[in-house]
Amino acid sequence: MNRIAAISFAVAAGLSVTGTAFAQSTDKDGQWYVGPRLGAFGTDSDRVAIDNNQLRTFKGGPDSAFYGVEGGFQFTPEWGARVYYDYLRGDLEFADSASGRVYGVDVLYNFTDNVYGSLGLNNTELGDVSNRFLRVGAGYTEQLTNNLNLFVEAAVQQDDSNLTEWMVMTGLRYYFGSSAAAPAPAPVVETTTADSDGDGVTDDKDLCPNTQPTFKVDANGCVMYRNETITHELMINFAFDSDDVPASEKPEIKDTADFMRDNPQLDIRIEGHADSTGPAQYNQGLSERRAKSVGDSLIQDFGIEQERVSTVGYGEDRPLVPNDSKENRAKNRRIEAKMSVTNEVPVKKDN
């Protein structure tokens, strides 16, 4: 949390120096409040979600929206605290969307009657992937009636894996009640033995509610994951003295393009080869042209970005089988490519 931690330290230092000198009086101290909120949420481009048991990425930027509710208490004219719960929905890249939820707690400091800062922790779950964040924000509030305030707020958050995300929102706060001279006692939270999502972890201990019943969960009720490696291989044979891609091999190239779209972090290196018929220098050029023909098809026919495709030719130097028969020479007139990716996939329960 290097960047957010630095911001948090600066905010805390500023508050300690500022003290009460910069905070103006409010008439809300000693009161509870509750109200709705909604806004836009910007995901980190490195955030992933689980969709049909595959990792998906988000479009990035302001690709998500949320709405929720918050409740809080104003301890003094300067200091207050709140808890909140938001329902979140974001757009995935190459897929529809993913939903989730955010819940957390903030400490609030009023710099003036209208301007405040916030610092807190939250758990952001989006697309069945949960992360814990430190969030720093600033807001502006305007009193509409004696009990009703309108506010707007912006914040940035970061977790220990350097996911950095932002949000802007607006909402209402309805103030009611007041406290005595002594601070009000903390509300009593009743424990429960209910297990609403049926994952074997009771609701009072479940940090990841509404998990799918087909997945294994840990002691906190969150989905467990394992690494799964997927390998994709491409091999195409060519006619004698030809670098034209056979029409029958186009489906194989399309499958490779689909694999690359599903795994945008991967690039491909296409290796061209020739048999030993003819001069070695000519075969070198032929192998390079064969690799380039397949690379061009990925780019031009199936829309793969040019910077993700590279080609190389090895001439007759790397035969697949000895060049001692017509059949073997046909096998050596080829291109090859191999890609592997390791994904985190949820662990399913044993049947």
C-alpha positions as a Python dict, from the first residue, in 0.01 Angstrom:
ca = {
    (1, 'M'): (0, 0, 0),
    (2, 'N'): (292, 238, -59),
    (3, 'R'): (106, 520, -234),
    (4, 'I'): (-213, 515, -23),
    (5, 'A'): (-10, 470, 296),
    (6, 'A'): (187, 784, 211),
    (7, 'I'): (-135, 977, 152),
    (8, 'S'): (-280, 843, 479),
    (9, 'F'): (30, 952, 672),
    (10, 'A'): (5, 1299, 519),
    (11, 'V'): (-365, 1325, 609),
    (12, 'A'): (-299, 1212, 968),
    (13, 'A'): (-9, 1454, 1005),
    (14, 'G'): (-219, 1738, 867),
    (15, 'L'): (-500, 1664, 1112),
    (16, 'S'): (-265, 1653, 1409),
    (17, 'V'): (-116, 1993, 1314),
    (18, 'T'): (-449, 2146, 1223),
    (19, 'G'): (-630, 2036, 1539),
    (20, 'T'): (-948, 2220, 1616),
    (21, 'A'): (-821, 2550, 1481),
    (22, 'F'): (-937, 2472, 1126),
    (23, 'A'): (-1259, 2292, 1217),
    (24, 'Q'): (-1567, 2507, 1244),
    (25, 'S'): (-1859, 2435, 1474),
    (26, 'T'): (-2139, 2208, 1360),
    (27, 'D'): (-2476, 2142, 1519),
    (28, 'K'): (-2464, 1770, 1437),
    (29, 'D'): (-2227, 1648, 1708),
    (30, 'G'): (-2381, 1378, 1924),
    (31, 'Q'): (-2620, 1270, 1647),
    (32, 'W'): (-2665, 957, 1438),
    (33, 'Y'): (-2736, 968, 1067),
    (34, 'V'): (-2830, 731, 786),
    (35, 'G'): (-2888, 773, 415),
    (36, 'P'): (-2856, 644, 57),
    (37, 'R'): (-2560, 692, -178),
    (38, 'L'): (-2476, 622, -544),
    (39, 'G'): (-2192, 690, -783),
    (40, 'A'): (-1934, 575, -1036),
    (41, 'F'): (-1640, 342, -968),
    (42, 'G'): (-1317, 319, -1171),
    (43, 'T'): (-1147, -25, -1164),
    (44, 'D'): (-774, -88, -1196),
    (45, 'S'): (-679, -230, -1538),
    (46, 'D'): (-512, -522, -1355),
    (47, 'R'): (-834, -623, -1174),
    (48, 'V'): (-971, -965, -1276),
    (49, 'A'): (-1306, -1139, -1230),
    (50, 'I'): (-1425, -1498, -1259),
    (51, 'D'): (-1669, -1555, -1544),
    (52, 'N'): (-1767, -1911, -1643),
    (53, 'N'): (-1468, -2040, -1443),
    (54, 'Q'): (-1227, -1820, -1639),
    (55, 'L'): (-1039, -1507, -1538),
    (56, 'R'): (-1164, -1194, -1716),
    (57, 'T'): (-1033, -839, -1712),
    (58, 'F'): (-1225, -516, -1678),
    (59, 'K'): (-1243, -239, -1938),
    (60, 'G'): (-1077, 2, -1695),
    (61, 'G'): (-1164, 363, -1615),
    (62, 'P'): (-1522, 456, -1511),
    (63, 'D'): (-1657, 113, -1603),
    (64, 'S'): (-1864, 44, -1290),
    (65, 'A'): (-2155, 190, -1099),
    (66, 'F'): (-2277, 139, -743),
    (67, 'Y'): (-2549, 227, -497),
    (68, 'G'): (-2581, 162, -129),
    (69, 'V'): (-2641, 296, 219),
    (70, 'E'): (-2427, 447, 494),
    (71, 'G'): (-2478, 519, 861),
    (72, 'G'): (-2265, 713, 1106),
    (73, 'F'): (-2223, 908, 1426),
    (74, 'Q'): (-2080, 1258, 1487),
    (75, 'F'): (-1875, 1234, 1807),
    (76, 'T'): (-1751, 1596, 1814),
    (77, 'P'): (-1782, 1895, 1577),
    (78, 'E'): (-1462, 1772, 1409),
    (79, 'W'): (-1465, 1391, 1434),
    (80, 'G'): (-1713, 1130, 1319),
    (81, 'A'): (-1730, 772, 1189),
    (82, 'R'): (-1943, 578, 947),
    (83, 'V'): (-2006, 231, 807),
    (84, 'Y'): (-2136, 161, 458),
    (85, 'Y'): (-2252, -111, 222),
    (86, 'D'): (-2260, -69, -159),
    (87, 'Y'): (-2381, -292, -441),
    (88, 'L'): (-2135, -275, -732),
    (89, 'R'): (-2167, -370, -1099),
    (90, 'G'): (-1890, -338, -1360),
    (91, 'D'): (-1838, -405, -1731),
    (92, 'L'): (-1597, -686, -1824),
    (93, 'E'): (-1373, -687, -2129),
    (94, 'F'): (-1495, -945, -2387),
    (95, 'A'): (-1789, -1037, -2157),
    (96, 'D'): (-2107, -882, -2019),
    (97, 'S'): (-2062, -765, -1660),
    (98, 'A'): (-1976, -869, -1307),
    (99, 'S'): (-2147, -773, -982),
    (100, 'G'): (-2019, -741, -630),
    (101, 'R'): (-2036, -550, -307),
    (102, 'V'): (-1827, -317, -94),
    (103, 'Y'): (-1852, -282, 282),
    (104, 'G'): (-1627, -83, 511),
    (105, 'V'): (-1574, 172, 786),
    (106, 'D'): (-1434, 530, 769),
    (107, 'V'): (-1316, 792, 1016),
    (108, 'L'): (-1433, 1142, 910),
    (109, 'Y'): (-1277, 1480, 994),
    (110, 'N'): (-1457, 1811, 932),
    (111, 'F'): (-1218, 2081, 814),
    (112, 'T'): (-1508, 2328, 792),
    (113, 'D'): (-1888, 2308, 820),
    (114, 'N'): (-1891, 2193, 455),
    (115, 'V'): (-1557, 2026, 376),
    (116, 'Y'): (-1442, 1695, 525),
    (117, 'G'): (-1185, 1420, 474),
    (118, 'S'): (-1216, 1043, 519),
    (119, 'L'): (-981, 753, 592),
    (120, 'G'): (-1088, 391, 626),
    (121, 'L'): (-1077, 22, 534),
    (122, 'N'): (-1310, -178, 314),
    (123, 'N'): (-1361, -515, 149),
    (124, 'T'): (-1435, -487, -224),
    (125, 'E'): (-1576, -799, -388),
    (126, 'L'): (-1628, -785, -766),
    (127, 'G'): (-1675, -1082, -998),
    (128, 'D'): (-1620, -1338, -715),
    (129, 'V'): (-1278, -1188, -637),
    (130, 'S'): (-1236, -1009, -301),
    (131, 'N'): (-971, -750, -207),
    (132, 'R'): (-917, -548, 110),
    (133, 'F'): (-839, -182, 52),
    (134, 'L'): (-727, 129, 236),
    (135, 'R'): (-938, 423, 113),
    (136, 'V'): (-871, 800, 138),
    (137, 'G'): (-1129, 1057, 31),
    (138, 'A'): (-1257, 1414, 52),
    (139, 'G'): (-1609, 1550, 34),
    (140, 'Y'): (-1840, 1850, 43),
    (141, 'T'): (-2173, 1862, 230),
    (142, 'E'): (-2460, 2113, 216),
    (143, 'Q'): (-2745, 2136, 468),
    (144, 'L'): (-3088, 2118, 298),
    (145, 'T'): (-3307, 2119, 612),
    (146, 'N'): (-3247, 2093, 986),
    (147, 'N'): (-3212, 1715, 958),
    (148, 'L'): (-3117, 1653, 595),
    (149, 'N'): (-2778, 1706, 428),
    (150, 'L'): (-2665, 1655, 67),
    (151, 'F'): (-2304, 1545, 7),
    (152, 'V'): (-2064, 1474, -280),
    (153, 'E'): (-1740, 1282, -232),
    (154, 'A'): (-1440, 1144, -422),
    (155, 'A'): (-1195, 879, -300),
    (156, 'V'): (-906, 657, -407),
    (157, 'Q'): (-823, 315, -267),
    (158, 'Q'): (-535, 68, -288),
    (159, 'D'): (-467, -286, -166),
    (160, 'D'): (-142, -463, -81),
    (161, 'S'): (-106, -591, -439),
    (162, 'N'): (-102, -231, -573),
    (163, 'L'): (-453, -236, -722),
    (164, 'T'): (-546, 134, -729),
    (165, 'E'): (-909, 234, -789),
    (166, 'W'): (-1125, 545, -750),
    (167, 'M'): (-1485, 646, -697),
    (168, 'V'): (-1709, 953, -700),
    (169, 'M'): (-2053, 961, -540),
    (170, 'T'): (-2338, 1169, -405),
    (171, 'G'): (-2598, 1098, -139),
    (172, 'L'): (-2818, 1217, 147),
    (173, 'R'): (-2775, 1200, 526),
    (174, 'Y'): (-3070, 1217, 762),
    (175, 'Y'): (-2968, 1313, 1119),
    (176, 'F'): (-3172, 1205, 1421),
    (177, 'G'): (-3133, 1162, 1797),
    (178, 'S'): (-2861, 1302, 2016),
    (179, 'S'): (-2613, 1177, 2273),
    (180, 'A'): (-2581, 1263, 2642),
    (181, 'A'): (-2268, 1423, 2786),
    (182, 'A'): (-2098, 1084, 2789),
    (183, 'P'): (-2040, 901, 2460),
    (184, 'A'): (-2321, 670, 2360),
    (185, 'P'): (-2245, 302, 2422),
    (186, 'A'): (-2163, 91, 2119),
    (187, 'P'): (-2466, -92, 1982),
    (188, 'V'): (-2492, -454, 2085),
    (189, 'V'): (-2450, -686, 1789),
    (190, 'E'): (-2635, -1010, 1829),
    (191, 'T'): (-2451, -1317, 1715),
    (192, 'T'): (-2619, -1560, 1486),
    (193, 'T'): (-2574, -1917, 1384),
    (194, 'A'): (-2750, -1869, 1051),
    (195, 'D'): (-2569, -1966, 729),
    (196, 'S'): (-2757, -1776, 460),
    (197, 'D'): (-2547, -1891, 162),
    (198, 'G'): (-2509, -2251, 284),
    (199, 'D'): (-2129, -2257, 260),
    (200, 'G'): (-2074, -2401, 609),
    (201, 'V'): (-1958, -2067, 762),
    (202, 'T'): (-2210, -1885, 984),
    (203, 'D'): (-2313, -1533, 885),
    (204, 'D'): (-2136, -1370, 1182),
    (205, 'K'): (-1801, -1509, 1055),
    (206, 'D'): (-1870, -1501, 679),
    (207, 'L'): (-1659, -1229, 512),
    (208, 'C'): (-1779, -1331, 163),
    (209, 'P'): (-2161, -1366, 170),
    (210, 'N'): (-2355, -1519, -118),
    (211, 'T'): (-2075, -1749, -240),
    (212, 'Q'): (-2182, -2010, -494),
    (213, 'P'): (-2264, -2340, -322),
    (214, 'T'): (-2060, -2544, -574),
    (215, 'F'): (-1725, -2393, -458),
    (216, 'K'): (-1511, -2473, -156),
    (217, 'V'): (-1461, -2188, 94),
    (218, 'D'): (-1205, -2111, 366),
    (219, 'A'): (-1270, -2035, 733),
    (220, 'N'): (-1384, -1683, 640),
    (221, 'G'): (-1642, -1810, 390),
    (222, 'C'): (-1443, -1693, 86),
    (223, 'V'): (-1394, -1905, -229),
    (224, 'M'): (-1069, -2108, -241),
    (225, 'Y'): (-859, -2107, -560),
    (226, 'R'): (-599, -2328, -728),
    (227, 'N'): (-361, -2271, -1019),
    (228, 'E'): (-454, -2430, -1353),
    (229, 'T'): (-218, -2427, -1653),
    (230, 'I'): (-371, -2428, -2003),
    (231, 'T'): (-152, -2492, -2310),
    (232, 'H'): (-240, -2414, -2672),
    (233, 'E'): (-34, -2549, -2964),
    (234, 'L'): (-52, -2455, -3333),
    (235, 'M'): (106, -2660, -3615),
    (236, 'I'): (33, -2611, -3985),
    (237, 'N'): (190, -2801, -4277),
    (238, 'F'): (255, -2645, -4619),
    (239, 'A'): (267, -2773, -4973),
    (240, 'F'): (606, -2822, -5140),
    (241, 'D'): (785, -2489, -5210),
    (242, 'S'): (480, -2291, -5088),
    (243, 'D'): (414, -2032, -4818),
    (244, 'D'): (37, -2015, -4881),
    (245, 'V'): (-168, -2107, -4573),
    (246, 'P'): (-399, -2398, -4667),
    (247, 'A'): (-766, -2300, -4643),
    (248, 'S'): (-829, -2611, -4433),
    (249, 'E'): (-602, -2470, -4161),
    (250, 'K'): (-795, -2144, -4110),
    (251, 'P'): (-1008, -2294, -3825),
    (252, 'E'): (-684, -2378, -3639),
    (253, 'I'): (-566, -2018, -3674),
    (254, 'K'): (-906, -1892, -3554),
    (255, 'D'): (-883, -2115, -3243),
    (256, 'T'): (-541, -1963, -3172),
    (257, 'A'): (-682, -1610, -3209),
    (258, 'D'): (-968, -1696, -2970),
    (259, 'F'): (-715, -1828, -2715),
    (260, 'M'): (-516, -1504, -2740),
    (261, 'R'): (-829, -1293, -2691),
    (262, 'D'): (-920, -1497, -2383),
    (263, 'N'): (-567, -1440, -2248),
    (264, 'P'): (-469, -1084, -2347),
    (265, 'Q'): (-148, -1105, -2144),
    (266, 'L'): (-1, -1358, -2393),
    (267, 'D'): (198, -1293, -2711),
    (268, 'I'): (275, -1552, -2981),
    (269, 'R'): (604, -1645, -3153),
    (270, 'I'): (552, -1838, -3478),
    (271, 'E'): (843, -2058, -3593),
    (272, 'G'): (873, -2149, -3963),
    (273, 'H'): (1051, -2460, -4101),
    (274, 'A'): (1137, -2623, -4435),
    (275, 'D'): (1254, -2965, -4552),
    (276, 'S'): (1603, -3023, -4688),
    (277, 'T'): (1505, -3011, -5056),
    (278, 'G'): (1690, -2732, -5237),
    (279, 'P'): (1958, -2482, -5125),
    (280, 'A'): (1976, -2404, -4753),
    (281, 'Q'): (1965, -2027, -4815),
    (282, 'Y'): (1644, -2059, -5018),
    (283, 'N'): (1488, -2282, -4750),
    (284, 'Q'): (1571, -2020, -4486),
    (285, 'G'): (1374, -1755, -4671),
    (286, 'L'): (1088, -2000, -4736),
    (287, 'S'): (1059, -2082, -4365),
    (288, 'E'): (1047, -1712, -4277),
    (289, 'R'): (771, -1649, -4534),
    (290, 'R'): (566, -1941, -4398),
    (291, 'A'): (581, -1803, -4042),
    (292, 'K'): (490, -1456, -4166),
    (293, 'S'): (190, -1590, -4365),
    (294, 'V'): (38, -1737, -4048),
    (295, 'G'): (119, -1423, -3847),
    (296, 'D'): (-46, -1204, -4112),
    (297, 'S'): (-357, -1424, -4099),
    (298, 'L'): (-384, -1378, -3721),
    (299, 'I'): (-358, -1002, -3763),
    (300, 'Q'): (-557, -941, -4081),
    (301, 'D'): (-817, -1219, -4069),
    (302, 'F'): (-882, -1244, -3695),
    (303, 'G'): (-795, -902, -3552),
    (304, 'I'): (-499, -985, -3325),
    (305, 'E'): (-282, -679, -3247),
    (306, 'Q'): (35, -669, -3458),
    (307, 'E'): (260, -605, -3158),
    (308, 'R'): (150, -938, -3003),
    (309, 'V'): (268, -1144, -3303),
    (310, 'S'): (632, -1222, -3389),
    (311, 'T'): (775, -1465, -3645),
    (312, 'V'): (1107, -1639, -3705),
    (313, 'G'): (1237, -1888, -3962),
    (314, 'Y'): (1476, -2177, -3899),
    (315, 'G'): (1510, -2304, -4254),
    (316, 'E'): (1597, -2676, -4266),
    (317, 'D'): (1797, -2669, -3939),
    (318, 'R'): (1525, -2805, -3707),
    (319, 'P'): (1351, -3099, -3876),
    (320, 'L'): (1066, -3264, -3691),
    (321, 'V'): (1163, -3602, -3838),
    (322, 'P'): (1456, -3712, -4057),
    (323, 'N'): (1433, -3589, -4419),
    (324, 'D'): (1475, -3943, -4553),
    (325, 'S'): (1136, -3997, -4723),
    (326, 'K'): (866, -3807, -4908),
    (327, 'E'): (629, -3844, -4615),
    (328, 'N'): (882, -3716, -4362),
    (329, 'R'): (976, -3418, -4579),
    (330, 'A'): (605, -3323, -4593),
    (331, 'K'): (595, -3326, -4211),
    (332, 'N'): (893, -3090, -4195),
    (333, 'R'): (729, -2826, -4418),
    (334, 'R'): (553, -2654, -4126),
    (335, 'I'): (509, -2374, -3874),
    (336, 'E'): (485, -2427, -3498),
    (337, 'A'): (372, -2214, -3202),
    (338, 'K'): (303, -2294, -2838),
    (339, 'M'): (148, -2079, -2561),
    (340, 'S'): (78, -2157, -2195),
    (341, 'V'): (-106, -1961, -1928),
    (342, 'T'): (-164, -2030, -1558),
    (343, 'N'): (-493, -1904, -1414),
    (344, 'E'): (-647, -1907, -1070),
    (345, 'V'): (-971, -2105, -1077),
    (346, 'P'): (-1215, -2168, -792),
    (347, 'V'): (-1198, -2509, -626),
    (348, 'K'): (-1520, -2704, -667),
    (349, 'K'): (-1663, -2917, -388),
    (350, 'D'): (-1624, -3292, -415),
    (351, 'N'): (-1941, -3462, -532),
}
